[in-house]
Amino acid sequence: MVALSGGFHGRPLGTLLATGNPDKHLPFEPLGDWVTHVPHDDAAALDAAVGPRTSAVLVEVVQGEGGVRPVPADVLRAARAACDRVGALLIVDEVQTGLGRLGSWYGWQTALDGSPVQPQSASPLANLDALTVSSVTGSQINVSANVTPPTGGGFEVRRRDWSFGPGTNSDLVLRSTVPNFIIPREAVMEQYYIRMYDGSTPPNYSRFSAAVFVNLPL
């Protein structure tokens, strides 16, 4: 995870590590090494710190430790762009700036004059409501999505419903660019989840999965 130096995010061990103040870490070390801190006003440093293994970027709109220190708008925009680039989560800590404290409901709305910090992706793709299973054998499941995927996109099959997204391939079974595909069987009882994705970076997905269960007790 990437966070900003000088920030404060709480006192439990995880958020304490994300807090960008080494003096607060000392009484509780070792805390871990999974947070990289960059200067609060350096958009280039933030962008360089975000890579394929980055899970999230944590920022405040205004830092309140030792004074009032606004985070520059270009840093907030760089955080959004970097997260979009690698498929990471952008977390805006609004404990001190939300609920209208800066004039808008969320502090980032005031800091960016209404320019969005939320992802610039399109609406979720259509769900695979017409998906059918044409046959099941001991070695494979024949599936038809009955819809044409967007240009550059296709269909993902995963073993868990919550694992869809770039950089999370541990549960990935297959990707198919055509609507008719075969899922290889691996066990007597199985469950698979299928969503459509497009060719954007990071990709947009169907909001909900189509589930295929084989021999599961009801």
VMD Tcl script that draws the C-alpha trace (Angstrom):
set ca {
  {0.00 0.00 0.00}
  {1.11 3.60 -0.61}
  {0.31 6.42 1.81}
  {1.41 10.02 2.34}
  {4.02 11.23 4.81}
  {2.52 13.36 7.55}
  {-0.86 11.68 7.44}
  {-2.78 10.21 10.35}
  {-5.18 7.29 9.97}
  {-5.73 5.86 13.45}
  {-4.10 3.94 16.28}
  {-4.84 0.26 15.58}
  {-1.69 -1.42 14.29}
  {-2.69 -1.50 10.61}
  {-3.74 2.15 10.39}
  {-0.85 3.15 12.65}
  {1.56 1.72 10.09}
  {-0.22 3.68 7.35}
  {0.19 6.85 9.43}
  {3.10 8.75 7.92}
  {4.82 9.74 11.17}
  {7.74 7.52 12.31}
  {7.61 8.92 15.86}
  {4.20 7.30 16.32}
  {5.57 3.96 15.14}
  {8.46 3.70 17.60}
  {6.61 2.41 20.71}
  {4.96 -0.36 18.69}
  {7.67 -1.57 16.32}
  {8.04 -3.81 14.46}
  {4.82 -2.94 12.64}
  {5.57 -4.39 9.21}
  {6.90 -3.19 5.90}
  {3.87 -3.27 3.61}
  {3.26 0.50 3.46}
  {5.38 2.87 1.35}
  {5.20 6.54 2.32}
  {5.78 9.36 -0.18}
  {5.81 13.15 0.36}
  {2.33 14.63 0.60}
  {3.09 17.18 -2.13}
  {4.96 15.07 -4.70}
  {2.69 13.68 -7.42}
  {5.61 12.17 -9.36}
  {6.85 10.27 -6.30}
  {3.38 8.88 -5.67}
  {3.02 7.73 -9.26}
  {6.46 6.06 -9.16}
  {5.65 4.23 -5.92}
  {2.50 2.58 -7.30}
  {3.17 -0.68 -9.11}
  {1.61 -4.04 -9.96}
  {1.84 -5.23 -6.33}
  {0.13 -2.13 -4.91}
  {-3.24 -2.99 -3.39}
  {-4.33 0.53 -2.40}
  {-3.36 4.19 -2.11}
  {-4.45 5.96 1.09}
  {-4.68 9.77 1.16}
  {-6.23 12.60 3.13}
  {-7.56 15.77 1.51}
  {-6.19 17.90 4.35}
  {-3.65 16.59 6.82}
  {-4.30 17.71 10.39}
  {-1.26 16.47 12.30}
  {0.72 19.46 13.54}
  {-1.35 22.03 11.70}
  {-3.55 22.27 8.63}
  {-1.78 21.01 5.52}
  {-3.86 20.62 2.34}
  {-2.78 17.89 -0.04}
  {-2.27 19.46 -3.50}
  {-4.92 18.71 -6.10}
  {-2.35 17.27 -8.50}
  {-1.41 14.66 -5.90}
  {-5.05 13.60 -5.53}
  {-5.40 13.35 -9.30}
  {-2.14 11.40 -9.52}
  {-3.45 8.98 -6.88}
  {-6.62 8.37 -8.91}
  {-4.67 7.87 -12.15}
  {-2.12 5.54 -10.53}
  {-4.85 3.38 -8.99}
  {-6.65 3.16 -12.33}
  {-3.38 2.20 -14.02}
  {-2.76 -0.87 -11.85}
  {-6.27 -1.69 -10.63}
  {-5.60 -0.64 -7.02}
  {-8.12 0.77 -4.55}
  {-8.04 4.52 -3.83}
  {-8.96 5.23 -0.20}
  {-9.70 8.85 0.74}
  {-9.66 9.23 4.54}
  {-12.40 11.81 5.13}
  {-12.71 11.52 8.92}
  {-11.65 15.17 9.30}
  {-12.86 16.60 5.98}
  {-16.10 14.81 5.15}
  {-19.71 15.64 6.05}
  {-19.50 19.18 4.68}
  {-16.53 20.36 6.75}
  {-14.85 21.89 3.68}
  {-18.06 23.14 2.08}
  {-18.91 20.05 0.02}
  {-20.23 16.74 1.28}
  {-16.84 15.16 0.65}
  {-13.61 17.10 1.07}
  {-12.19 15.96 -2.27}
  {-15.11 17.70 -4.01}
  {-13.96 21.03 -2.60}
  {-10.25 20.33 -3.10}
  {-10.75 19.56 -6.78}
  {-13.53 22.10 -7.47}
  {-15.93 19.27 -8.17}
  {-13.61 17.36 -10.51}
  {-14.12 13.66 -9.81}
  {-11.72 11.52 -7.81}
  {-13.96 8.49 -8.28}
  {-12.97 6.07 -11.08}
  {-13.54 7.33 -14.59}
  {-14.76 3.93 -15.76}
  {-18.08 3.44 -17.48}
  {-21.09 1.86 -15.84}
  {-20.81 -1.87 -15.07}
  {-21.34 -4.17 -18.02}
  {-24.53 -6.14 -18.46}
  {-24.97 -9.23 -16.32}
  {-24.94 -12.61 -18.06}
  {-28.63 -13.27 -17.53}
  {-28.92 -15.38 -20.71}
  {-25.96 -17.66 -19.95}
  {-26.72 -21.35 -20.44}
  {-24.96 -24.66 -19.83}
  {-25.39 -26.85 -22.90}
  {-23.81 -30.00 -21.47}
  {-21.85 -31.39 -18.54}
  {-19.54 -34.38 -18.77}
  {-17.06 -35.90 -16.38}
  {-14.30 -33.73 -17.82}
  {-15.87 -30.46 -18.93}
  {-18.74 -27.98 -18.77}
  {-19.90 -26.45 -22.06}
  {-21.12 -22.88 -21.58}
  {-22.73 -20.33 -23.87}
  {-22.92 -16.71 -22.71}
  {-25.39 -15.86 -25.50}
  {-23.99 -12.36 -25.78}
  {-21.12 -10.81 -27.74}
  {-18.40 -9.31 -25.52}
  {-17.19 -5.72 -26.01}
  {-14.22 -5.06 -28.29}
  {-11.04 -6.26 -26.59}
  {-13.03 -8.00 -23.86}
  {-14.42 -11.42 -23.10}
  {-15.52 -13.64 -20.24}
  {-13.76 -14.60 -17.01}
  {-14.43 -17.77 -15.06}
  {-13.32 -17.80 -11.40}
  {-13.71 -20.09 -8.42}
  {-14.76 -17.29 -6.04}
  {-17.27 -14.55 -6.67}
  {-15.33 -11.80 -4.88}
  {-12.01 -12.14 -6.73}
  {-12.79 -10.43 -10.05}
  {-10.36 -7.69 -11.01}
  {-6.90 -7.06 -12.46}
  {-3.92 -8.53 -10.66}
  {-5.94 -11.18 -8.79}
  {-5.45 -14.37 -10.75}
  {-5.21 -16.89 -7.92}
  {-8.83 -17.98 -8.48}
  {-8.86 -17.51 -12.24}
  {-9.95 -20.60 -14.19}
  {-9.97 -19.16 -17.71}
  {-10.61 -16.19 -19.94}
  {-12.46 -16.53 -23.21}
  {-12.87 -13.96 -25.96}
  {-15.74 -15.91 -27.55}
  {-19.18 -16.51 -26.01}
  {-19.03 -20.33 -26.29}
  {-16.35 -21.87 -24.12}
  {-15.47 -24.98 -22.10}
  {-14.76 -25.07 -18.37}
  {-12.54 -28.05 -17.49}
  {-13.86 -30.22 -14.66}
  {-11.59 -30.73 -11.65}
  {-13.78 -32.35 -9.00}
  {-17.11 -34.09 -8.43}
  {-18.68 -31.02 -6.81}
  {-17.75 -27.65 -8.28}
  {-18.82 -24.03 -8.40}
  {-17.75 -21.37 -10.88}
  {-18.55 -17.69 -11.30}
  {-18.57 -15.94 -14.67}
  {-18.54 -12.27 -15.61}
  {-18.06 -10.33 -18.82}
  {-15.25 -7.77 -19.07}
  {-14.27 -5.13 -21.62}
  {-11.00 -4.01 -23.18}
  {-10.35 -0.95 -21.01}
  {-7.44 -0.66 -18.55}
  {-8.33 -1.64 -15.89}
  {-11.29 -3.57 -17.30}
  {-14.92 -2.99 -16.41}
  {-16.91 -6.07 -15.38}
  {-20.49 -7.18 -15.11}
  {-21.90 -6.02 -11.79}
  {-22.95 -9.55 -10.77}
  {-21.70 -13.01 -11.64}
  {-23.50 -15.86 -13.33}
  {-22.94 -18.92 -11.16}
  {-22.50 -22.48 -12.42}
  {-22.85 -25.18 -9.74}
  {-22.24 -28.86 -10.42}
  {-23.44 -31.58 -8.04}
  {-23.72 -29.24 -5.06}
  {-26.31 -30.36 -2.50}
  {-29.39 -28.13 -2.34}
}
mol new
graphics top color blue
foreach p $ca { graphics top sphere $p radius 0.5 }
foreach p [lrange $ca 0 end-1] q [lrange $ca 1 end] { graphics top cylinder $p $q radius 0.2 }
display resetview
